[in-house]
Amino acid sequence: MPGSAGTNWWKAVFSPASVTDANLRISGGGADNAYNVSFNFLNQNGTAAYNRLQRGTVRVNTTFNLDRFIVRREYRVVARATLRRHPER
């Protein structure tokens, strides 16, 4: 029981944590265009009790050659969730 004599607080609060980091990238194009699409998902359990981070990212890059002009675009969407709570709440 926490708070009792002889409690190992380091062991009660901290523990090994797992990390998952998944990535996928797709790219291609032709003589006048190119594209790159990437997806990322991170799930990281914190070493402190009741602490976790999740993040997802999507990124899109495009390039078009129009005669004398080069048009480049980049789009990025990020979603993030952090869990930090006491187990009794």
Contacts in CASP RR format, 6 or more apart in sequence:
PFRMAT RR
TARGET T0000
AUTHOR 0000-0000-0000
METHOD contacts of the structure
MODEL  1
MPGSAGTNWWKAVFSPASVTDANLRISGGGADNAYNVSFNFLNQNGTAAY
NRLQRGTVRVNTTFNLDRFIVRREYRVVARATLRRHPER
1 7 0 8 1.000
2 12 0 8 1.000
12 49 0 8 1.000
13 48 0 8 1.000
13 49 0 8 1.000
14 47 0 8 1.000
14 48 0 8 1.000
14 49 0 8 1.000
15 47 0 8 1.000
15 49 0 8 1.000
16 47 0 8 1.000
17 44 0 8 1.000
17 45 0 8 1.000
17 46 0 8 1.000
17 47 0 8 1.000
18 44 0 8 1.000
18 45 0 8 1.000
19 42 0 8 1.000
19 43 0 8 1.000
19 44 0 8 1.000
19 45 0 8 1.000
20 41 0 8 1.000
20 42 0 8 1.000
20 43 0 8 1.000
20 44 0 8 1.000
21 40 0 8 1.000
21 41 0 8 1.000
21 42 0 8 1.000
21 43 0 8 1.000
22 40 0 8 1.000
22 41 0 8 1.000
23 38 0 8 1.000
23 39 0 8 1.000
23 40 0 8 1.000
24 38 0 8 1.000
24 39 0 8 1.000
24 40 0 8 1.000
25 36 0 8 1.000
25 37 0 8 1.000
25 38 0 8 1.000
25 39 0 8 1.000
26 36 0 8 1.000
26 37 0 8 1.000
26 38 0 8 1.000
27 34 0 8 1.000
27 35 0 8 1.000
27 36 0 8 1.000
27 37 0 8 1.000
28 34 0 8 1.000
28 35 0 8 1.000
28 36 0 8 1.000
29 35 0 8 1.000
31 65 0 8 1.000
32 64 0 8 1.000
32 65 0 8 1.000
32 66 0 8 1.000
33 62 0 8 1.000
33 63 0 8 1.000
33 64 0 8 1.000
33 65 0 8 1.000
34 62 0 8 1.000
34 63 0 8 1.000
35 60 0 8 1.000
35 61 0 8 1.000
35 62 0 8 1.000
35 63 0 8 1.000
36 59 0 8 1.000
36 60 0 8 1.000
36 61 0 8 1.000
36 62 0 8 1.000
37 58 0 8 1.000
37 59 0 8 1.000
37 60 0 8 1.000
37 61 0 8 1.000
38 57 0 8 1.000
38 58 0 8 1.000
38 59 0 8 1.000
39 56 0 8 1.000
39 57 0 8 1.000
39 58 0 8 1.000
40 55 0 8 1.000
40 56 0 8 1.000
40 57 0 8 1.000
40 58 0 8 1.000
40 59 0 8 1.000
41 54 0 8 1.000
41 55 0 8 1.000
41 56 0 8 1.000
41 57 0 8 1.000
42 53 0 8 1.000
42 54 0 8 1.000
42 55 0 8 1.000
42 56 0 8 1.000
43 52 0 8 1.000
43 53 0 8 1.000
43 54 0 8 1.000
44 52 0 8 1.000
44 53 0 8 1.000
44 54 0 8 1.000
45 51 0 8 1.000
45 52 0 8 1.000
46 52 0 8 1.000
46 53 0 8 1.000
49 87 0 8 1.000
50 83 0 8 1.000
50 84 0 8 1.000
50 85 0 8 1.000
50 86 0 8 1.000
50 87 0 8 1.000
51 83 0 8 1.000
51 84 0 8 1.000
52 82 0 8 1.000
52 83 0 8 1.000
53 80 0 8 1.000
53 81 0 8 1.000
53 82 0 8 1.000
53 83 0 8 1.000
54 80 0 8 1.000
54 81 0 8 1.000
54 82 0 8 1.000
54 83 0 8 1.000
55 78 0 8 1.000
55 79 0 8 1.000
55 80 0 8 1.000
55 81 0 8 1.000
56 78 0 8 1.000
56 79 0 8 1.000
56 80 0 8 1.000
57 76 0 8 1.000
57 77 0 8 1.000
57 78 0 8 1.000
57 79 0 8 1.000
58 76 0 8 1.000
58 77 0 8 1.000
59 74 0 8 1.000
59 75 0 8 1.000
59 76 0 8 1.000
59 77 0 8 1.000
60 73 0 8 1.000
60 74 0 8 1.000
60 75 0 8 1.000
60 76 0 8 1.000
61 72 0 8 1.000
61 73 0 8 1.000
61 74 0 8 1.000
61 75 0 8 1.000
62 72 0 8 1.000
62 73 0 8 1.000
63 70 0 8 1.000
63 71 0 8 1.000
63 72 0 8 1.000
63 73 0 8 1.000
64 70 0 8 1.000
64 71 0 8 1.000
END
